[in-house]
Amino acid sequence: MKEFFKSISSFFEKKANVPNSKEPEIFDIELTASVLAYEIARSDGDISDDELNILMEQVIKVSEKAGKEKNEVFKLIEKYSKDSVSFHEFVSDINENYSINEKHELIKYLWKVAYADGSLDINEERLIRRLADLIKIKDLDVLKMKDFSKNE
């Protein structure tokens, strides 16, 4: 994860220019959410238009904060996803830097992406539940978030 942010730090120069602010942390959280959501969306072998639309909402937020085009940001996310073996590298960063509320928001967002196409693929569910377990979210909370996203 740290390598990802180092490799794109020059691309996202604006992120580094926000002194004494929570902005870099929020930016990193949004970027992390985008990368993980991309992984969830592609885990069933196909990214639907609905999944892509929800993902692009997050990418637009990141691109606006970075002062870059959304397509540039999306290409970076795609590249990182293709070059990454797994998202385990995100786990320690999330556990060290995210509050419990931020972890919950991340899992809710991933459920939202997974359900965007109207169905939940078994691989999408496995990835979300596995990530939730690794970032120490209680299974009961994960199921509540899943039910909420399903009925949204």
DSSP file (Angstrom, degrees, kcal/mol; ACC not computed):
  #  RESIDUE AA STRUCTURE BP1 BP2  ACC     N-H-->O    O-->H-N    N-H-->O    O-->H-N    TCO  KAPPA ALPHA  PHI   PSI    X-CA   Y-CA   Z-CA
    1    1 A M     >        0   0    0      0, 0.0     4,-2.0     0, 0.0     5,-0.2   0.000 360.0 360.0 360.0 -47.5    0.0    0.0    0.0
    2    2 A K  H  >  +     0   0    0      1,-0.2     4,-2.5     2,-0.2     5,-0.2   0.877 360.0  54.3 -62.1 -36.4    2.7    2.4    0.9
    3    3 A E  H  > S+     0   0    0      2,-0.2     4,-2.9     1,-0.2    -1,-0.2   0.880 105.3  54.3 -63.2 -37.7    4.5    1.6   -2.3
    4    4 A F  H  > S+     0   0    0      2,-0.2     4,-1.2     1,-0.2    -2,-0.2   0.946 111.3  43.3 -60.8 -49.1    1.3    2.5   -4.2
    5    5 A F  H  < S+     0   0    0     -4,-2.0     4,-0.5     1,-0.2    -2,-0.2   0.861 114.8  50.4 -68.5 -34.5    1.1    5.9   -2.6
    6    6 A K  H >< S+     0   0    0     -4,-2.5     3,-0.9     1,-0.2     4,-0.5   0.921 107.9  53.5 -65.7 -42.4    4.8    6.5   -3.1
    7    7 A S  H 3< S+     0   0    0     -4,-2.9    -1,-0.2     1,-0.3    -2,-0.2   0.750 119.0  33.8 -67.3 -22.5    4.6    5.5   -6.8
    8    8 A I  T 3X S+     0   0    0     -4,-1.2     4,-2.3    -5,-0.2    -1,-0.3   0.335  86.3 103.4-112.9   7.7    1.9    8.0   -7.5
    9    9 A S  T <4 S+     0   0    0     -3,-0.9     7,-0.3    -4,-0.5     6,-0.1   0.884  84.1  48.1 -60.6 -38.3    2.9   10.7   -5.1
   10   10 A S  T >4 S+     0   0    0     -4,-0.5     3,-0.8     1,-0.2    -1,-0.2   0.856 110.0  53.4 -69.8 -31.8    4.3   12.9   -7.9
   11   11 A F  T 34 S+     0   0    0      1,-0.3     2,-0.4    -4,-0.1     3,-0.2   0.891 113.8  42.6 -65.4 -39.2    1.1   12.3   -9.8
   12   12 A F  T >X S+     0   0    0     -4,-2.3     3,-1.3     1,-0.2     4,-0.7  -0.405  70.8 150.9-103.9  54.5   -1.0   13.5   -6.9
   13   13 A E  H X>  +     0   0    0     -3,-0.8     4,-0.7    -2,-0.4     3,-0.7   0.831  65.9  65.2 -55.9 -35.5    1.2   16.5   -5.9
   14   14 A K  H >4 S+     0   0    0     52,-0.5     3,-0.9     1,-0.2    -1,-0.3   0.856  93.3  62.3 -57.6 -35.9   -1.8   18.4   -4.5
   15   15 A K  H X4 S+     0   0    0     -3,-1.3     3,-0.8     1,-0.3    -1,-0.2   0.884 103.8  47.3 -58.0 -40.7   -2.2   15.7   -1.8
   16   16 A A  H << S+     0   0    0     -4,-0.7    -1,-0.3    -3,-0.7    -2,-0.2   0.631 101.3  67.8 -77.7 -13.1    1.2   16.5   -0.4
   17   17 A N  T << S+     0   0    0     -3,-0.9    -1,-0.2    -4,-0.7    -2,-0.2   0.112  71.5  97.0 -96.4  22.2    0.6   20.3   -0.4
   18   18 A V    X   -     0   0    0     -3,-0.8     3,-0.7     3,-0.1    -1,-0.1  -0.794  64.9-157.7-111.5  88.4   -2.1   20.3    2.3
   19   19 A P  T 3   -     0   0    0      0, 0.0     4,-0.1     0, 0.0     3,-0.1  -0.352  66.0  -5.2 -71.9 144.6   -0.2   21.2    5.4
   20   20 A N  T 3  S+     0   0    0      1,-0.2     2,-0.3    -2,-0.1     0, 0.0   0.854 104.5 124.0  46.0  48.5   -1.5   20.4    8.9
   21   21 A S  S <  S-     0   0    0     -3,-0.7     4,-0.3     1,-0.1    -1,-0.2  -0.930  70.5-131.8-135.7 156.7   -4.8   19.1    7.5
   22   22 A K  S  > S+     0   0    0     -2,-0.3     4,-2.3     1,-0.2     3,-0.5   0.552  86.5  97.9 -79.4  -8.6   -6.8   15.9    7.6
   23   23 A E  H  > S+     0   0    0      1,-0.2     4,-3.2     2,-0.2     5,-0.2   0.869  77.2  51.8 -52.7 -47.5   -7.1   16.1    3.8
   24   24 A P  H  > S+     0   0    0      0, 0.0     4,-2.7     0, 0.0    -1,-0.2   0.908 111.4  48.4 -59.1 -39.2   -4.2   13.7    3.0
   25   25 A E  H  > S+     0   0    0     -3,-0.5     4,-2.2    -4,-0.3    -2,-0.2   0.936 114.2  45.0 -64.5 -45.7   -5.7   11.0    5.3
   26   26 A I  H  X S+     0   0    0     -4,-2.3     4,-2.5     2,-0.2    -1,-0.2   0.910 112.8  52.3 -63.2 -41.8   -9.2   11.5    3.8
   27   27 A F  H  X S+     0   0    0     -4,-3.2     4,-2.5    -5,-0.3    -2,-0.2   0.935 109.4  48.7 -58.7 -48.4   -7.7   11.4    0.3
   28   28 A D  H  X S+     0   0    0     -4,-2.7     4,-2.8     1,-0.2    -1,-0.2   0.887 110.5  51.7 -60.5 -39.8   -5.8    8.1    1.1
   29   29 A I  H  X S+     0   0    0     -4,-2.2     4,-2.6     2,-0.2    -1,-0.2   0.924 111.3  46.6 -63.1 -44.9   -9.0    6.6    2.4
   30   30 A E  H  X S+     0   0    0     -4,-2.5     4,-1.9     2,-0.2    -2,-0.2   0.891 113.8  48.2 -65.9 -38.8  -11.0    7.5   -0.7
   31   31 A L  H  X S+     0   0    0     -4,-2.5     4,-2.3     2,-0.2    -2,-0.2   0.915 111.6  49.8 -67.7 -42.6   -8.2    6.2   -3.0
   32   32 A T  H  X S+     0   0    0     -4,-2.8     4,-2.6     1,-0.2     5,-0.3   0.926 109.9  51.4 -59.4 -45.3   -8.0    3.0   -1.0
   33   33 A A  H  X S+     0   0    0     -4,-2.6     4,-2.6     1,-0.2    -1,-0.2   0.891 109.0  51.6 -59.3 -39.8  -11.8    2.6   -1.3
   34   34 A S  H  X S+     0   0    0     -4,-1.9     4,-2.1     2,-0.2    -1,-0.2   0.923 111.1  46.0 -64.7 -44.6  -11.5    3.1   -5.0
   35   35 A V  H  X S+     0   0    0     -4,-2.3     4,-1.9     2,-0.2    -2,-0.2   0.933 115.9  45.3 -65.2 -45.7   -8.8    0.5   -5.5
   36   36 A L  H  X S+     0   0    0     -4,-2.6     4,-2.3     1,-0.2    -2,-0.2   0.890 111.7  52.5 -66.3 -38.7  -10.7   -2.1   -3.3
   37   37 A A  H  X S+     0   0    0     -4,-2.6     4,-2.9    -5,-0.3    -1,-0.2   0.890 107.0  52.9 -64.0 -38.5  -14.0   -1.3   -5.0
   38   38 A Y  H  X S+     0   0    0     -4,-2.1     4,-2.2     2,-0.2    -1,-0.2   0.917 108.9  50.3 -61.2 -42.6  -12.4   -2.0   -8.4
   39   39 A E  H  X S+     0   0    0     -4,-1.9     4,-0.7     2,-0.2    -2,-0.2   0.911 112.3  46.7 -61.6 -42.9  -11.2   -5.3   -7.1
   40   40 A I  H >< S+     0   0    0     -4,-2.3     3,-0.9     1,-0.2     4,-0.4   0.936 111.7  51.1 -64.3 -46.6  -14.6   -6.2   -5.9
   41   41 A A  H >< S+     0   0    0     -4,-2.9     3,-0.5     1,-0.3     5,-0.4   0.865 115.2  41.3 -61.7 -37.2  -16.3   -5.1   -9.1
   42   42 A R  H >< S+     0   0    0     -4,-2.2     3,-1.9     1,-0.2    -1,-0.3   0.526  89.8  90.7 -89.6  -3.9  -13.9   -7.2  -11.3
   43   43 A S  T << S+     0   0    0     -3,-0.9    -1,-0.2    -4,-0.7    -2,-0.1   0.744  84.8  53.3 -66.3 -22.8  -13.9  -10.2   -9.0
   44   44 A D  T <  S-     0   0    0     -3,-0.5    -1,-0.3    -4,-0.4    -2,-0.1   0.336 121.8-105.2 -93.4   8.8  -16.9  -11.8  -10.8
   45   45 A G  S <  S+     0   0    0     -3,-1.9     2,-0.3     1,-0.0    -2,-0.1   0.359  96.4  66.3  90.8  -6.1  -15.1  -11.4  -14.2
   46   46 A D        -     0   0    0     -5,-0.4     2,-0.8     2,-0.0    -2,-0.3  -0.969  65.1-146.9-152.0 129.9  -17.2   -8.5  -15.4
   47   47 A I        -     0   0    0     -2,-0.3    -5,-0.1    -5,-0.1    -6,-0.1  -0.872  28.2-147.4 -96.9 112.2  -17.5   -4.9  -14.3
   48   48 A S     >  -     0   0    0     -2,-0.8     4,-2.6    -7,-0.2     5,-0.2  -0.276  23.4-110.9 -74.0 163.5  -21.1   -3.9  -15.0
   49   49 A D  H  > S+     0   0    0      1,-0.2     4,-2.4     2,-0.2     5,-0.1   0.883 119.8  52.7 -60.7 -38.6  -22.1   -0.4  -16.0
   50   50 A D  H  > S+     0   0    0      2,-0.2     4,-1.8     1,-0.2    -1,-0.2   0.911 110.5  46.3 -65.2 -42.4  -23.9    0.0  -12.6
   51   51 A E  H  > S+     0   0    0      1,-0.2     4,-2.5     2,-0.2    -2,-0.2   0.917 112.9  50.9 -63.9 -42.7  -20.8   -1.0  -10.7
   52   52 A L  H  X S+     0   0    0     -4,-2.6     4,-2.8     1,-0.2    -2,-0.2   0.884 106.9  54.2 -62.9 -39.3  -18.6    1.2  -12.9
   53   53 A N  H  X S+     0   0    0     -4,-2.4     4,-1.3     2,-0.2    -1,-0.2   0.917 111.1  44.4 -61.9 -44.1  -21.0    4.2  -12.2
   54   54 A I  H  X S+     0   0    0     -4,-1.8     4,-1.2     2,-0.2     3,-0.2   0.914 114.5  49.7 -67.1 -42.6  -20.7    3.8   -8.4
   55   55 A L  H  X S+     0   0    0     -4,-2.5     4,-2.2     1,-0.2     3,-0.4   0.912 107.7  54.2 -61.2 -42.8  -16.9    3.3   -8.7
   56   56 A M  H  X S+     0   0    0     -4,-2.8     4,-2.6     1,-0.2    -1,-0.2   0.795  98.3  63.4 -66.8 -27.4  -16.6    6.4  -10.9
   57   57 A E  H  X S+     0   0    0     -4,-1.3     4,-1.5    -3,-0.2    -1,-0.2   0.927 109.0  41.4 -58.6 -43.1  -18.4    8.5   -8.2
   58   58 A Q  H  X S+     0   0    0     -4,-1.2     4,-2.2    -3,-0.4    -2,-0.2   0.895 112.5  54.0 -70.9 -40.8  -15.5    7.8   -5.9
   59   59 A V  H  X S+     0   0    0     -4,-2.2     4,-3.0     1,-0.2    -2,-0.2   0.882 105.7  54.1 -61.6 -38.4  -12.9    8.2   -8.6
   60   60 A I  H  X S+     0   0    0     -4,-2.6     4,-2.6     2,-0.2    -1,-0.2   0.912 106.7  51.2 -62.7 -42.4  -14.3   11.7   -9.4
   61   61 A K  H  X S+     0   0    0     -4,-1.5     4,-2.0     2,-0.2    -2,-0.2   0.937 113.4  45.4 -58.5 -46.4  -13.9   12.7   -5.7
   62   62 A V  H  X S+     0   0    0     -4,-2.2     4,-2.0     1,-0.2    -2,-0.2   0.928 112.9  49.8 -63.7 -45.3  -10.3   11.5   -5.8
   63   63 A S  H  X>S+     0   0    0     -4,-3.0     5,-2.3     1,-0.2     4,-1.3   0.881 109.2  51.7 -64.7 -37.6   -9.6   13.3   -9.1
   64   64 A E  H  <5S+     0   0    0     -4,-2.6    -1,-0.2     1,-0.2     3,-0.2   0.915 111.8  46.4 -64.5 -42.3  -11.1   16.6   -8.0
   65   65 A K  H  <5S+     0   0    0     -4,-2.0    -1,-0.2     1,-0.2    -2,-0.2   0.831 116.8  44.8 -68.6 -31.2   -8.9   16.5   -4.8
   66   66 A A  H  <5S-     0   0    0     -4,-2.0   -52,-0.5    -5,-0.2    -1,-0.2   0.617 106.7-126.0 -86.7 -13.4   -5.9   15.6   -6.9
   67   67 A G  T  <5S+     0   0    0     -4,-1.3     2,-0.3     1,-0.3    -3,-0.2   0.837  70.1 121.4  70.2  32.1   -6.6   18.1   -9.6
   68   68 A K  S   <S-     0   0    0     -5,-2.3    -1,-0.3    -6,-0.2     2,-0.1  -0.796  71.2 -89.5-123.1 164.4   -6.4   15.4  -12.2
   69   69 A E     >  -     0   0    0     -2,-0.3     4,-1.8     1,-0.1     3,-0.4  -0.473  32.9-125.4 -71.9 144.6   -8.7   14.0  -14.8
   70   70 A K  H  > S+     0   0    0      1,-0.2     4,-2.7     2,-0.2     5,-0.2   0.852 110.6  56.6 -61.1 -34.5  -11.0   11.1  -13.7
   71   71 A N  H  > S+     0   0    0      2,-0.2     4,-2.2     1,-0.2    -1,-0.2   0.854 104.9  51.8 -66.9 -33.8   -9.7    8.9  -16.5
   72   72 A E  H  > S+     0   0    0     -3,-0.4     4,-1.8     2,-0.2    -1,-0.2   0.926 112.2  45.7 -65.0 -44.6   -6.1    9.4  -15.4
   73   73 A V  H  X S+     0   0    0     -4,-1.8     4,-2.2     1,-0.2    -2,-0.2   0.919 112.2  51.2 -64.8 -43.9   -7.0    8.4  -11.8
   74   74 A F  H  X S+     0   0    0     -4,-2.7     4,-2.7     1,-0.2    -1,-0.2   0.897 107.9  52.5 -62.4 -40.2   -9.1    5.4  -13.1
   75   75 A K  H  X S+     0   0    0     -4,-2.2     4,-2.7     1,-0.2    -1,-0.2   0.884 108.4  51.3 -62.9 -38.0   -6.1    4.2  -15.3
   76   76 A L  H  X S+     0   0    0     -4,-1.8     4,-2.8     2,-0.2    -1,-0.2   0.912 110.1  48.9 -63.4 -42.2   -3.9    4.3  -12.2
   77   77 A I  H  X S+     0   0    0     -4,-2.2     4,-2.4     2,-0.2    -2,-0.2   0.926 112.4  48.1 -63.6 -44.6   -6.4    2.3  -10.2
   78   78 A E  H  X S+     0   0    0     -4,-2.7     4,-2.4     2,-0.2    -2,-0.2   0.927 112.6  48.9 -60.3 -45.5   -6.6   -0.3  -13.1
   79   79 A K  H  X S+     0   0    0     -4,-2.7     4,-2.2     1,-0.2    -2,-0.2   0.932 112.2  47.7 -61.7 -46.1   -2.8   -0.5  -13.4
   80   80 A Y  H  X S+     0   0    0     -4,-2.8     4,-1.4     1,-0.2    -1,-0.2   0.909 111.3  51.6 -62.2 -40.7   -2.4   -0.9   -9.6
   81   81 A S  H  < S+     0   0    0     -4,-2.4    -1,-0.2     1,-0.2    -2,-0.2   0.906 111.7  46.1 -62.3 -42.7   -5.1   -3.6   -9.6
   82   82 A K  H  < S+     0   0    0     -4,-2.4    -1,-0.2     1,-0.2    -2,-0.2   0.847 116.2  45.4 -69.2 -34.2   -3.4   -5.5  -12.4
   83   83 A D  H  < S+     0   0    0     -4,-2.2     2,-0.3    -5,-0.2    -1,-0.2   0.637  96.7  91.6 -83.7 -15.1    0.0   -5.3  -10.9
   84   84 A S     <  -     0   0    0     -4,-1.4     3,-0.1    -5,-0.2    -4,-0.0  -0.622  59.4-158.2 -87.6 137.4   -1.1   -6.2   -7.4
   85   85 A V  S    S-     0   0    0     -2,-0.3     2,-0.3     1,-0.3    -1,-0.1   0.892  74.8 -23.5 -77.4 -42.4   -1.1   -9.8   -6.2
   86   86 A S        -     0   0    0      0, 0.0     3,-0.5     0, 0.0    -1,-0.3  -0.943  59.1-108.8-157.0 173.4   -3.7   -9.2   -3.5
   87   87 A F  S >> S+     0   0    0     -2,-0.3     3,-1.4     1,-0.2     4,-0.7   0.213  85.7 105.9 -97.5  18.3   -5.1   -6.5   -1.3
   88   88 A H  H >>  +     0   0    0      1,-0.3     4,-0.8     2,-0.2     3,-0.8   0.814  69.7  67.1 -62.8 -28.5   -3.4   -7.8    1.8
   89   89 A E  H 3> S+     0   0    0     -3,-0.5     4,-0.6     1,-0.2    -1,-0.3   0.762  97.3  54.9 -64.2 -22.1   -1.0   -5.0    1.6
   90   90 A F  H <> S+     0   0    0     -3,-1.4     4,-2.8     1,-0.2    -1,-0.2   0.782  92.5  74.2 -76.2 -27.4   -3.9   -2.6    2.3
   91   91 A V  H <X S+     0   0    0     -3,-0.8     4,-3.0    -4,-0.7     5,-0.2   0.904  95.4  44.3 -59.6 -50.0   -4.9   -4.5    5.5
   92   92 A S  H  X S+     0   0    0     -4,-0.8     4,-2.1     1,-0.2    -1,-0.2   0.904 115.0  50.1 -65.1 -38.0   -2.1   -3.3    7.8
   93   93 A D  H  X S+     0   0    0     -4,-0.6     4,-2.2     2,-0.2     5,-0.3   0.926 113.0  46.3 -64.1 -43.4   -2.5    0.3    6.6
   94   94 A I  H  X S+     0   0    0     -4,-2.8     4,-2.5     1,-0.2    -2,-0.2   0.936 113.4  48.9 -63.1 -46.6   -6.2    0.2    7.2
   95   95 A N  H  < S+     0   0    0     -4,-3.0    -1,-0.2    -5,-0.2    -2,-0.2   0.848 117.0  42.3 -63.5 -33.6   -5.8   -1.4   10.6
   96   96 A E  H  < S+     0   0    0     -4,-2.1    -1,-0.2    -5,-0.2    -2,-0.2   0.822 128.1  24.9 -80.2 -32.1   -3.2    1.2   11.6
   97   97 A N  H  < S+     0   0    0     -4,-2.2     2,-0.4    -5,-0.2    -3,-0.2   0.593  98.9  84.5-117.1 -13.5   -4.8    4.3   10.1
   98   98 A Y     <  -     0   0    0     -4,-2.5     2,-0.1    -5,-0.3   -73,-0.0  -0.737  65.0-134.9 -97.8 141.1   -8.6    3.9    9.9
   99   99 A S     >  -     0   0    0     -2,-0.4     4,-2.3     1,-0.1     5,-0.2  -0.380  34.8-102.9 -76.8 168.6  -11.0    4.5   12.7
  100  100 A I  H  > S+     0   0    0      1,-0.2     4,-2.3     2,-0.2     5,-0.1   0.886 124.7  52.6 -61.8 -37.8  -13.8    1.9   13.3
  101  101 A N  H  > S+     0   0    0      2,-0.2     4,-2.6     1,-0.2    -1,-0.2   0.902 108.4  49.4 -64.9 -40.7  -16.2    4.3   11.5
  102  102 A E  H  > S+     0   0    0      2,-0.2     4,-2.2     1,-0.2    -2,-0.2   0.885 110.1  51.4 -65.8 -37.9  -14.0    4.6    8.5
  103  103 A K  H  X S+     0   0    0     -4,-2.3     4,-2.3     2,-0.2    -2,-0.2   0.921 110.6  48.8 -63.2 -42.9  -13.6    0.8    8.3
  104  104 A H  H  X S+     0   0    0     -4,-2.3     4,-2.7     1,-0.2    -2,-0.2   0.919 110.1  50.9 -62.8 -43.4  -17.4    0.5    8.4
  105  105 A E  H  X S+     0   0    0     -4,-2.6     4,-2.3     1,-0.2    -1,-0.2   0.888 109.4  52.0 -61.9 -38.5  -17.8    3.1    5.7
  106  106 A L  H  X S+     0   0    0     -4,-2.2     4,-2.2     2,-0.2    -2,-0.2   0.941 111.3  45.4 -62.0 -48.3  -15.3    1.2    3.6
  107  107 A I  H  X S+     0   0    0     -4,-2.3     4,-2.3     2,-0.2    -2,-0.2   0.902 112.0  52.1 -64.8 -40.9  -17.2   -2.1    4.0
  108  108 A K  H  X S+     0   0    0     -4,-2.7     4,-2.4     1,-0.2    -1,-0.2   0.925 109.9  49.7 -59.1 -44.1  -20.5   -0.4    3.3
  109  109 A Y  H  X S+     0   0    0     -4,-2.3     4,-2.2     1,-0.2    -2,-0.2   0.902 109.4  50.9 -62.6 -41.6  -19.1    1.1    0.1
  110  110 A L  H  X S+     0   0    0     -4,-2.2     4,-2.5     2,-0.2    -1,-0.2   0.893 109.9  49.7 -65.9 -38.7  -17.8   -2.2   -1.0
  111  111 A W  H  X S+     0   0    0     -4,-2.3     4,-2.4     2,-0.2    -1,-0.2   0.913 108.7  54.2 -62.1 -41.7  -21.2   -3.8   -0.5
  112  112 A K  H  X S+     0   0    0     -4,-2.4     4,-0.6     1,-0.2    -2,-0.2   0.918 110.6  45.0 -59.4 -44.4  -22.8   -1.0   -2.5
  113  113 A V  H >< S+     0   0    0     -4,-2.2     3,-0.9     1,-0.2     4,-0.4   0.922 111.9  52.6 -64.5 -44.5  -20.4   -1.7   -5.4
  114  114 A A  H 3< S+     0   0    0     -4,-2.5     3,-0.4     1,-0.3     5,-0.3   0.863 114.6  41.5 -61.6 -36.7  -21.0   -5.5   -5.2
  115  115 A Y  H >< S+     0   0    0     -4,-2.4     3,-2.2     1,-0.2    -1,-0.3   0.490  87.1  97.7 -88.4  -3.5  -24.8   -5.0   -5.3
  116  116 A A  T << S+     0   0    0     -3,-0.9    -1,-0.2    -4,-0.6    -2,-0.1   0.814  81.7  51.4 -58.2 -33.4  -24.8   -2.3   -8.0
  117  117 A D  T 3  S-     0   0    0     -3,-0.4    -1,-0.3    -4,-0.4    -2,-0.1   0.355 121.2-104.6 -88.6   7.6  -25.5   -4.8  -10.8
  118  118 A G  S <  S+     0   0    0     -3,-2.2     2,-0.3     1,-0.1    -2,-0.1   0.379  94.3  70.1  89.9  -5.3  -28.5   -6.3   -8.9
  119  119 A S  S    S-     0   0    0     -5,-0.3     2,-0.7     2,-0.0    -2,-0.3  -0.993  71.0-132.3-144.2 152.9  -26.8   -9.5   -7.9
  120  120 A L        -     0   0    0     -2,-0.3     2,-0.2    -5,-0.1    -5,-0.1  -0.912  22.0-147.8-107.2 113.6  -24.1  -10.5   -5.4
  121  121 A D     >  -     0   0    0     -2,-0.7     4,-2.3    -7,-0.3     3,-0.2  -0.520  20.7-122.4 -76.5 146.7  -21.5  -12.9   -6.9
  122  122 A I  H  > S+     0   0    0      1,-0.2     4,-2.5     2,-0.2     5,-0.1   0.848 112.8  53.5 -59.4 -35.7  -20.0  -15.4   -4.5
  123  123 A N  H  > S+     0   0    0      2,-0.2     4,-2.2     1,-0.2    -1,-0.2   0.871 107.0  51.3 -69.2 -35.8  -16.5  -14.1   -5.2
  124  124 A E  H  > S+     0   0    0     -3,-0.2     4,-2.3     2,-0.2     5,-0.2   0.941 112.1  46.7 -63.1 -46.6  -17.6  -10.5   -4.4
  125  125 A E  H  X S+     0   0    0     -4,-2.3     4,-2.8     1,-0.2     5,-0.3   0.921 111.0  51.7 -63.2 -43.6  -19.0  -11.7   -1.1
  126  126 A R  H  X S+     0   0    0     -4,-2.5     4,-2.5     1,-0.2     5,-0.2   0.922 110.8  48.1 -59.3 -44.4  -16.0  -13.7   -0.2
  127  127 A L  H  X S+     0   0    0     -4,-2.2     4,-2.7     2,-0.2     5,-0.2   0.926 113.6  45.9 -63.9 -44.8  -13.6  -10.8   -0.9
  128  128 A I  H  X S+     0   0    0     -4,-2.3     4,-2.8     1,-0.2    -2,-0.2   0.938 115.6  45.6 -64.8 -46.2  -15.6   -8.4    1.2
  129  129 A R  H  X S+     0   0    0     -4,-2.8     4,-2.1    -5,-0.2    -1,-0.2   0.875 113.4  50.3 -66.4 -36.1  -16.1  -10.8    4.1
  130  130 A R  H  X S+     0   0    0     -4,-2.5     4,-2.3    -5,-0.3    -2,-0.2   0.935 112.8  46.0 -66.2 -46.3  -12.4  -11.7    4.0
  131  131 A L  H  X S+     0   0    0     -4,-2.7     4,-2.0     1,-0.2    -2,-0.2   0.930 111.3  52.6 -61.4 -45.3  -11.3   -8.1    4.0
  132  132 A A  H  <>S+     0   0    0     -4,-2.8     5,-2.9     1,-0.2    -1,-0.2   0.899 110.0  48.8 -58.3 -41.4  -13.8   -7.3    6.8
  133  133 A D  H ><5S+     0   0    0     -4,-2.1     3,-1.4     3,-0.2    -1,-0.2   0.920 110.5  50.7 -63.8 -43.6  -12.4  -10.1    8.9
  134  134 A L  H 3<5S+     0   0    0     -4,-2.3    -2,-0.2     1,-0.3    -1,-0.2   0.792 110.9  47.9 -67.5 -28.1   -8.8   -8.9    8.3
  135  135 A I  T 3<5S-     0   0    0     -4,-2.0    -1,-0.3    -5,-0.2    -2,-0.2   0.234 120.2-110.9 -98.2  14.6   -9.6   -5.4    9.3
  136  136 A K  T < 5 +     0   0    0     -3,-1.4     2,-0.5     1,-0.2    -3,-0.2   0.871  60.1 155.9  65.0  44.6  -11.3   -6.7   12.4
  137  137 A I      < -     0   0    0     -5,-2.9    -1,-0.2    -6,-0.1    -2,-0.1  -0.889  49.1-110.2 -97.7 129.7  -15.0   -5.9   11.7
  138  138 A K     >  -     0   0    0     -2,-0.5     4,-2.2     1,-0.1     3,-0.3  -0.288  19.2-126.6 -60.7 140.5  -17.3   -8.1   13.6
  139  139 A D  H  > S+     0   0    0      1,-0.2     4,-2.5     2,-0.2     5,-0.2   0.863 110.1  56.4 -57.7 -38.7  -19.2  -10.6   11.4
  140  140 A L  H  > S+     0   0    0      1,-0.2     4,-2.0     2,-0.2    -1,-0.2   0.906 108.2  47.7 -60.7 -41.8  -22.5   -9.5   12.7
  141  141 A D  H  > S+     0   0    0     -3,-0.3     4,-2.4     2,-0.2    -2,-0.2   0.894 110.1  52.7 -65.2 -39.9  -21.7   -5.9   11.7
  142  142 A V  H  X S+     0   0    0     -4,-2.2     4,-2.2     1,-0.2    -2,-0.2   0.913 110.1  47.9 -61.9 -43.3  -20.7   -7.1    8.2
  143  143 A L  H  X S+     0   0    0     -4,-2.5     4,-2.6     2,-0.2    -1,-0.2   0.872 110.3  51.8 -67.1 -36.9  -24.0   -8.9    7.8
  144  144 A K  H  X S+     0   0    0     -4,-2.0     4,-2.4     2,-0.2    -2,-0.2   0.921 111.5  47.0 -63.5 -43.3  -25.9   -5.9    8.9
  145  145 A M  H  X S+     0   0    0     -4,-2.4     4,-2.4     2,-0.2    -2,-0.2   0.882 111.5  51.9 -65.5 -37.6  -24.1   -3.7    6.4
  146  146 A K  H  X S+     0   0    0     -4,-2.2     4,-2.5     2,-0.2    -2,-0.2   0.949 111.0  46.6 -62.9 -49.4  -24.7   -6.4    3.7
  147  147 A D  H  X S+     0   0    0     -4,-2.6     4,-1.8     1,-0.2    -2,-0.2   0.900 111.9  51.1 -60.7 -41.6  -28.4   -6.4    4.4
  148  148 A F  H  < S+     0   0    0     -4,-2.4     4,-0.5     1,-0.2    -1,-0.2   0.932 112.7  45.6 -61.5 -45.5  -28.6   -2.7    4.5
  149  149 A S  H >< S+     0   0    0     -4,-2.4     3,-0.7     1,-0.2    -2,-0.2   0.865 110.4  54.2 -66.6 -36.5  -26.8   -2.5    1.1
  150  150 A K  H 3< S+     0   0    0     -4,-2.5    -1,-0.2     1,-0.2    -2,-0.2   0.871 112.9  42.5 -64.6 -37.1  -29.0   -5.2   -0.4
  151  151 A N  T 3<        0   0    0     -4,-1.8    -1,-0.2     1,-0.2    -2,-0.2   0.404 360.0 360.0 -93.2   2.1  -32.2   -3.4    0.5
  152  152 A E    <         0   0    0     -3,-0.7    -1,-0.2    -4,-0.5    -2,-0.1   0.483 360.0 360.0 -69.4 360.0  -31.0    0.1   -0.5
